Structure formats: C-alpha cells, structure tokens
Amino acid sequence: MKTRLNKTPWFQGILALLLFLFIGIAQAERIKDITSVAGVRSNQLIGYGLVVGLNGTGDQTTQTPFTIQSIKSMLAQFGVTLPPDANPQLKNIAAVVVHANLPAFAKVGQTIDITVSSLGNAKSLRGGSLLMAPLKGADNKVYAMAQGNLVVGGFGVSGNDGSSITVNIPSVGRIPNGATVERTVQTSFAQNGPLILNLHTADFTTAIRVSDVINESVGKGSAKAIDATSIRVSAPYTPEQRVAFISLIENLKVNPGQAAAKVIINSRTGTVVIGQNVRVMPAAISHGNLTVTITSKPIVSQPGPLAGGSTVVVPTTDIEVKQEKKRMFLLDAGVSLNEVVQAVNQVGAAPGDLVAILEALKESGALKAELIII
C-alpha cells in the first residue's frame, strides 16, 4: 500500500536518522568515551573590560554611564585625571564581558581562547582591540589575563534612511589564544587514594560492565561500582604511575547497557525519535483529517432601471467539508520499532498527527516506553 508519508522528505530523513542511530548499538565503546575522571574538569572564568579602536560603532556613552566610569578609572591609572563633570562623547569604545573555559591541568603561561560580548549598546565590535582584562573564577581569584584583537564573524550596515542589514551577530567576537593563564587549579587527581570514574549517562548495567572489564584487565577487586554513575578504582600513589594507569583503563572497551525505552518528541519542529526497545501492546489506530473550507464571494445586486432601489453588495458563503477515509490498523502485542514506524506510515500521519497518535497510545497504556516532549 502506497502512502504519501512514505514519499515525504520528512519521513525519509527520520527513518535514515533512526537507522543511523541504532546500527551500531551493540558495538563496544572505549571507557574514555563514556566516562570522566572525578575532579578532572574545566572551570569557567569571567571578566570585564574595554574594547577600543571601533569605527564609530561603540557604546553611546550618554546611555551607558558605566562605560564612561570605566574610561575614567583606566585613565586615572595612567596619571590622566578628568574633571568630575567631564562627560566625553566617545563612539569608538565599548564595555564588554569576557568569558572563557579554563581546561583541567592548564599551567601558568599557557593560553586559552576567550569570547568577548558587548555589555552596552555597541553596534559592532568589528576591528576592535580588547585591553588587558583580568578573568576571575567562582572564588573571585584571577586565573588569567586577557588581551588582543577581536575576530568578529558578523557585520552590520545601515543607510541614512533608516534601512539596515545585519549578518550574524557583530556584537560578539572571539580572540584565539587571547588569555594567558596566571594561576593553576588544584585537582584531586594527584592525591593518594582511589580514582572515581563517572559515567556520562547513568546506567546500572553499564557501571557493572565497566567495573568487570577493569577487574579482568587489571586484577580482581580493582574496581567496584558505587551506584549507577560512579565506579571506584584502586590506583597507584605516584603521579606518573597514576597517569599510566588511567591511560591503560581509558582504552579498554566495554559494551554499554541498552538505554531505557523512550520516545522523544520535539514539539517545535515535529521531530520524533523512537528508541530501540520501544514496544506496543495490542492496540487499534484510526486516523483521519477533517478539512472545513469556508469561502466568501461578494455578489453585486443591482435593481432594474425603474425599481428605484440602489446597488448593494451581498456576501455569499460556501462551506465545503472533506474528510479523509483512513483504515483502522491493529498492532499486535510486542511489535518492534520497525513495525511501529510502518504502522504509523500506513496511517499517513503528518508530524503533528504522529505526536497525537503516540500520546494517545501512551495514555491508553499500549505504548511501553517513556514519552518525553521537549
């Protein structure tokens, strides 16, 4: 039976995505790809600074008093004192917020990438240079110093008549290697004691399998699953031995446990992803679209020459009702993912209708899966 949904790019794309997602389900994964070492993580940094050298696209200082205050404070550090009532009208300076991620084990003198975002009403940061700005962590300590020329991927132009065009976001830029690390972050990796491996996705089966693989490779009793997320691993004490030990463990391969049965629906785009273990109990599905078309056609009513009336416009309305005739399909107990997709395809459901069908199956108890709408 041929259906129109079978020919739509939407259904073909969804089916290709599902096949791509579930072809390699049973393949082994490296422990490196599914876990992370507790305490080994990046840290967020944030700072405030000034971008100078803009081509008249900076902050309107009359509306951003903090920009003027920052300029006065900076000039005072260089021995330039402005009168208290001075209010310079500058268009080539912008107040910005600088943020970056400080990687784990970053050492003093290394450089990191930074992102610079306008804080005021600057139109564009293109062509600007960031002056030295300290970047602080959550403990309010300075961990890096940022400075350099911005790389802005967007631009905006405007005409005298008020017309304008903007490509991407010109008020945000990046500086590759724009900050120098000034302080290191201490981690628990070098400390004596066991290491904790945390799974990216909590799963009891995967945690047990990871501990079993480590015990088989390193020695019985070396690893023990604490819960669905964490595995405690006995590790050497010296830092160089711990590094070699982690290098050995992270390259071991394990077969992760299958994910719980889920159906994920994006209500904004109509995208539906059905997990591998989704099953449907006996159910009957009927689907049909009711289309009501109302058309208004004005008709001119003109009286005869001697009638003495006046010409008027009389509206007339035509109402047409169409209902698609769809068959009712029966799903047997424990049907597979492929059979669910084929059954919904036979019904001829559009993305919005497909969501309604799945919600109805879940409400009736026929859909044995977690229904997640995002």
C-alpha positions as CSV (number, residue, x, y, z in Angstrom):
1,M,0.0,0.0,0.0
2,K,1.5,3.3,-1.1
3,T,1.1,6.3,1.2
4,R,2.1,9.9,0.7
5,L,4.1,10.0,4.0
6,N,6.4,7.3,2.6
7,K,7.4,9.8,-0.1
8,T,7.9,12.8,2.1
9,P,11.5,14.1,2.8
10,W,10.4,14.4,6.5
11,F,9.8,10.7,6.9
12,Q,12.8,9.6,4.8
13,G,15.0,11.8,7.0
14,I,13.6,10.5,10.2
15,L,14.0,6.9,9.1
16,A,17.6,7.5,8.0
17,L,18.3,9.0,11.4
18,L,16.8,6.1,13.2
19,L,18.8,3.6,11.1
20,F,22.0,5.6,11.7
21,L,21.4,5.7,15.5
22,F,20.7,2.0,16.0
23,I,23.0,0.3,13.5
24,G,26.0,0.3,16.0
25,I,24.1,-0.2,19.2
26,A,25.9,-3.4,20.1
27,Q,29.4,-2.1,19.3
28,A,31.9,-1.7,22.2
29,E,32.8,1.7,23.4
30,R,36.1,2.9,25.0
31,I,35.9,3.7,28.7
32,K,37.4,7.1,27.7
33,D,34.3,7.9,25.6
34,I,31.6,7.1,28.2
35,T,33.2,8.2,31.5
36,S,35.2,11.0,33.0
37,V,37.6,11.1,36.0
38,A,36.0,12.8,39.0
39,G,37.7,16.1,39.8
40,V,39.2,16.5,36.3
41,R,37.1,19.2,34.7
42,S,37.2,22.7,33.2
43,N,36.4,25.8,35.2
44,Q,34.5,28.9,34.0
45,L,36.2,32.3,34.0
46,I,34.6,35.7,33.6
47,G,35.9,39.3,33.4
48,Y,35.0,42.9,32.5
49,G,37.0,45.0,30.1
50,L,37.0,47.7,27.3
51,V,37.3,47.3,23.6
52,V,38.9,50.2,21.8
53,G,39.5,51.2,18.2
54,L,36.0,50.8,16.9
55,N,34.9,52.6,13.8
56,G,32.2,54.7,15.4
57,T,30.2,51.6,16.4
58,G,30.9,51.7,20.1
59,D,28.7,52.4,23.1
60,Q,26.5,55.6,23.2
61,T,28.1,57.0,26.3
62,T,25.0,59.0,27.2
63,Q,23.1,55.8,27.7
64,T,25.9,53.6,29.2
65,P,27.4,55.6,32.1
66,F,29.4,52.5,33.2
67,T,31.5,52.9,30.0
68,I,32.5,56.5,31.0
69,Q,33.2,55.4,34.5
70,S,35.5,52.6,33.2
71,I,37.3,55.0,30.9
72,K,37.9,57.5,33.8
73,S,39.2,54.7,36.1
74,M,41.6,53.4,33.4
75,L,43.0,56.9,32.6
76,A,43.5,57.6,36.3
77,Q,45.8,54.6,36.5
78,F,48.0,56.2,33.8
79,G,48.1,59.6,35.5
80,V,45.4,61.2,33.4
81,T,42.8,62.9,35.6
82,L,39.5,64.1,34.1
83,P,37.3,66.8,35.7
84,P,34.5,65.3,37.7
85,D,31.9,66.9,35.5
86,A,33.6,65.8,32.3
87,N,31.5,63.5,30.1
88,P,33.4,62.7,26.9
89,Q,31.3,61.6,24.0
90,L,33.2,58.7,22.6
91,K,32.0,56.3,19.9
92,N,35.0,54.1,19.5
93,I,34.9,52.3,22.9
94,A,32.6,49.6,24.1
95,A,32.3,47.9,27.6
96,V,32.4,44.1,27.2
97,V,32.1,41.0,29.2
98,V,34.9,38.4,28.7
99,H,34.4,34.7,29.4
100,A,36.4,31.5,28.9
101,N,36.8,27.9,30.0
102,L,40.0,27.1,31.8
103,P,40.8,23.4,30.9
104,A,41.9,20.9,33.5
105,F,45.6,20.8,34.2
106,A,46.2,24.2,32.5
107,K,49.6,25.5,33.5
108,V,50.9,29.1,34.1
109,G,51.9,30.6,30.8
110,Q,49.6,28.6,28.6
111,T,47.0,30.4,26.5
112,I,43.3,29.8,26.2
113,D,40.6,31.1,23.8
114,I,38.2,33.8,25.0
115,T,34.8,35.2,24.0
116,V,34.1,38.9,24.1
117,S,30.4,40.1,24.3
118,S,29.1,43.7,24.3
119,L,27.7,44.8,27.6
120,G,26.2,48.2,26.4
121,N,24.6,49.2,23.1
122,A,27.6,49.0,20.8
123,K,26.5,48.2,17.3
124,S,29.6,46.2,16.4
125,L,32.9,45.1,17.9
126,R,34.5,44.5,14.5
127,G,38.0,45.8,14.2
128,G,38.3,46.4,18.0
129,S,41.1,45.5,20.4
130,L,40.5,44.3,24.0
131,L,42.5,46.0,26.6
132,M,44.0,43.9,29.4
133,A,41.2,42.4,31.4
134,P,41.5,40.0,34.4
135,L,39.5,36.8,34.3
136,K,38.2,35.5,37.7
137,G,36.8,32.2,38.8
138,A,34.0,31.4,41.2
139,D,36.3,32.1,44.1
140,N,36.9,35.7,42.9
141,K,40.6,35.0,42.2
142,V,42.3,36.0,39.0
143,Y,43.2,32.9,36.9
144,A,44.0,34.5,33.5
145,M,44.7,37.9,31.8
146,A,43.0,38.6,28.5
147,Q,44.1,41.0,25.8
148,G,44.2,41.1,22.0
149,N,42.5,41.8,18.7
150,L,39.0,40.6,18.2
151,V,37.8,38.3,15.4
152,V,34.1,39.1,14.6
153,G,32.2,36.9,12.2
154,G,29.2,39.2,11.8
155,F,28.8,42.7,10.4
156,G,26.0,45.3,10.1
157,V,25.5,48.2,7.8
158,S,22.8,50.9,7.7
159,G,21.7,53.8,5.5
160,N,20.7,57.3,6.2
161,D,17.0,56.5,5.6
162,G,17.0,54.0,8.5
163,S,17.4,50.8,6.4
164,S,19.9,48.3,7.8
165,I,21.1,44.8,7.3
166,T,22.9,42.6,9.9
167,V,24.7,39.3,9.2
168,N,25.3,37.0,12.2
169,I,26.0,38.8,15.5
170,P,28.5,41.6,15.2
171,S,28.4,42.4,18.9
172,V,30.2,39.2,19.9
173,G,33.7,38.2,19.0
174,R,36.5,35.8,19.9
175,I,40.2,36.0,20.5
176,P,42.1,32.7,19.8
177,N,44.7,32.3,22.5
178,G,43.6,35.6,23.8
179,A,44.2,34.9,27.5
180,T,47.3,33.8,29.4
181,V,46.9,31.5,32.4
182,E,48.2,33.1,35.6
183,R,47.1,30.5,38.2
184,T,46.6,26.8,38.2
185,V,43.6,25.0,39.6
186,Q,44.4,22.2,42.0
187,T,42.7,18.8,41.3
188,S,42.3,15.7,43.3
189,F,44.0,13.6,40.6
190,A,47.5,13.7,42.1
191,Q,46.2,12.9,45.6
192,N,46.6,9.5,47.0
193,G,43.7,7.2,47.1
194,P,41.3,5.6,44.6
195,L,40.0,7.3,41.4
196,I,36.3,7.7,40.7
197,L,35.1,7.2,37.1
198,N,31.7,8.9,36.4
199,L,29.5,7.7,33.6
200,H,28.2,10.4,31.2
201,T,24.8,8.7,31.3
202,A,23.8,6.9,34.5
203,D,23.1,3.2,34.0
204,F,23.4,0.4,36.5
205,T,24.2,-2.2,33.7
206,T,27.0,-0.1,32.2
207,A,28.5,0.6,35.6
208,I,28.7,-3.1,36.4
209,R,30.2,-3.9,33.0
210,V,32.8,-1.2,33.3
211,S,33.9,-2.5,36.7
212,D,34.0,-6.1,35.3
213,V,36.2,-5.1,32.4
214,I,38.6,-3.2,34.6
215,N,38.8,-6.2,37.0
216,E,39.5,-8.6,34.2
217,S,42.3,-6.4,32.8
218,V,43.9,-5.0,36.0
219,G,43.1,-7.5,38.7
220,K,40.1,-8.8,40.6
221,G,38.8,-6.3,43.2
222,S,40.4,-3.3,41.5
223,A,37.1,-1.7,40.5
224,K,33.8,-1.6,42.3
225,A,30.6,0.1,41.1
226,I,29.3,2.5,43.7
227,D,26.0,3.4,42.0
228,A,24.5,3.9,38.5
229,T,27.0,6.7,37.8
230,S,30.3,6.1,39.7
231,I,32.9,3.4,39.7
232,R,35.7,3.4,42.3
233,V,39.0,2.2,41.0
234,S,42.1,1.5,43.1
235,A,45.0,3.4,41.6
236,P,48.8,3.8,42.3
237,Y,50.0,6.6,44.5
238,T,52.7,8.2,42.5
239,P,51.5,10.7,39.8
240,E,53.5,9.1,36.9
241,Q,52.0,5.7,37.8
242,R,48.5,7.1,38.0
243,V,48.8,8.7,34.6
244,A,50.0,5.4,33.1
245,F,47.2,3.6,34.9
246,I,44.5,5.9,33.6
247,S,45.9,5.6,30.1
248,L,45.5,1.8,30.4
249,I,42.0,1.9,31.7
250,E,40.5,4.6,29.4
251,N,41.4,2.5,26.3
252,L,39.6,-0.6,27.5
253,K,36.4,-1.4,25.6
254,V,33.0,-2.2,27.1
255,N,29.5,-2.9,25.8
256,P,27.2,-0.3,27.4
257,G,23.8,-1.4,28.6
258,Q,20.9,-0.6,26.3
259,A,19.1,2.6,27.1
260,A,15.6,2.6,28.5
261,A,12.7,2.6,26.1
262,K,12.0,6.2,25.2
263,V,10.1,8.2,22.6
264,I,11.4,11.8,22.3
265,I,9.2,14.4,20.6
266,N,10.3,17.9,19.7
267,S,7.0,19.8,19.8
268,R,8.5,22.8,18.0
269,T,10.0,21.0,14.9
270,G,7.8,17.9,14.9
271,T,10.9,15.6,15.1
272,V,10.2,12.2,16.7
273,V,12.9,9.7,17.7
274,I,11.8,6.3,18.8
275,G,14.3,4.2,20.9
276,Q,15.2,0.6,20.1
277,N,13.4,-1.1,23.0
278,V,10.0,0.6,22.4
279,R,7.2,-1.9,22.4
280,V,3.5,-1.6,21.8
281,M,0.7,-3.7,23.3
282,P,-2.3,-4.7,21.3
283,A,-4.0,-1.5,20.1
284,A,-6.1,-0.2,17.2
285,I,-5.2,3.1,15.5
286,S,-7.6,5.1,13.3
287,H,-6.6,8.4,11.8
288,G,-8.4,10.9,9.6
289,N,-8.3,14.5,8.8
290,L,-11.4,16.7,8.7
291,T,-11.0,19.8,6.5
292,V,-13.5,22.6,6.5
293,T,-13.2,25.2,3.8
294,I,-15.2,28.5,4.1
295,T,-15.2,30.7,1.0
296,S,-16.8,34.2,0.9
297,K,-17.8,35.5,-2.5
298,P,-19.4,39.0,-2.8
299,I,-22.2,39.4,-5.3
300,V,-23.3,42.7,-6.6
301,S,-27.2,43.2,-6.5
302,Q,-28.3,45.8,-8.9
303,P,-32.1,46.7,-9.2
304,G,-33.8,47.3,-12.5
305,P,-33.9,50.8,-14.2
306,L,-37.3,51.7,-12.8
307,A,-37.1,49.9,-9.5
308,G,-36.0,52.9,-7.6
309,G,-33.5,50.9,-5.5
310,S,-29.8,51.2,-5.0
311,T,-26.9,48.9,-5.9
312,V,-25.7,46.8,-3.0
313,V,-23.0,44.1,-2.4
314,V,-24.5,40.9,-1.0
315,P,-21.9,38.5,0.6
316,T,-22.4,34.8,0.0
317,T,-20.6,32.0,1.8
318,D,-19.8,28.5,0.5
319,I,-18.9,25.8,3.1
320,E,-17.2,22.6,2.0
321,V,-16.3,19.7,4.3
322,K,-13.8,17.0,3.4
323,Q,-12.8,14.0,5.5
324,E,-10.1,11.6,4.5
325,K,-11.1,8.0,4.8
326,K,-8.4,6.1,6.6
327,R,-8.4,2.4,7.6
328,M,-8.0,1.3,11.2
329,F,-4.8,-0.6,11.8
330,L,-4.2,-3.2,14.5
331,L,-0.9,-3.5,16.3
332,D,-0.1,-6.9,17.8
333,A,1.5,-7.4,21.2
334,G,5.2,-6.6,21.5
335,V,5.7,-5.2,18.0
336,S,9.2,-3.9,17.2
337,L,10.4,-0.4,16.3
338,N,10.2,-1.1,12.6
339,E,6.6,-2.3,12.8
340,V,5.6,0.8,14.8
341,V,7.1,3.1,12.1
342,Q,5.5,1.1,9.3
343,A,2.1,1.2,11.0
344,V,2.2,4.9,11.6
345,N,3.4,5.4,8.0
346,Q,0.4,3.4,6.7
347,V,-1.9,5.6,8.7
348,G,-0.5,8.5,6.7
349,A,0.2,10.8,9.7
350,A,1.9,14.2,9.4
351,P,4.4,15.2,12.2
352,G,1.7,16.9,14.3
353,D,-0.7,13.9,13.9
354,L,2.1,11.5,14.8
355,V,2.6,13.2,18.1
356,A,-1.1,12.9,18.8
357,I,-1.1,9.2,18.0
358,L,1.9,8.5,20.3
359,E,0.4,10.5,23.1
360,A,-2.9,8.6,22.7
361,L,-1.0,5.2,22.8
362,K,0.8,6.3,25.9
363,E,-2.4,7.4,27.6
364,S,-4.1,4.1,26.8
365,G,-1.2,2.1,28.3
366,A,-0.4,0.5,25.0
367,L,3.0,2.3,24.5
368,K,5.6,0.7,26.7
369,A,8.1,3.5,26.8
370,E,8.7,6.8,28.4
371,L,7.2,9.6,26.4
372,I,9.4,12.8,26.5
373,I,8.2,16.0,24.9
374,I,10.8,18.8,24.6
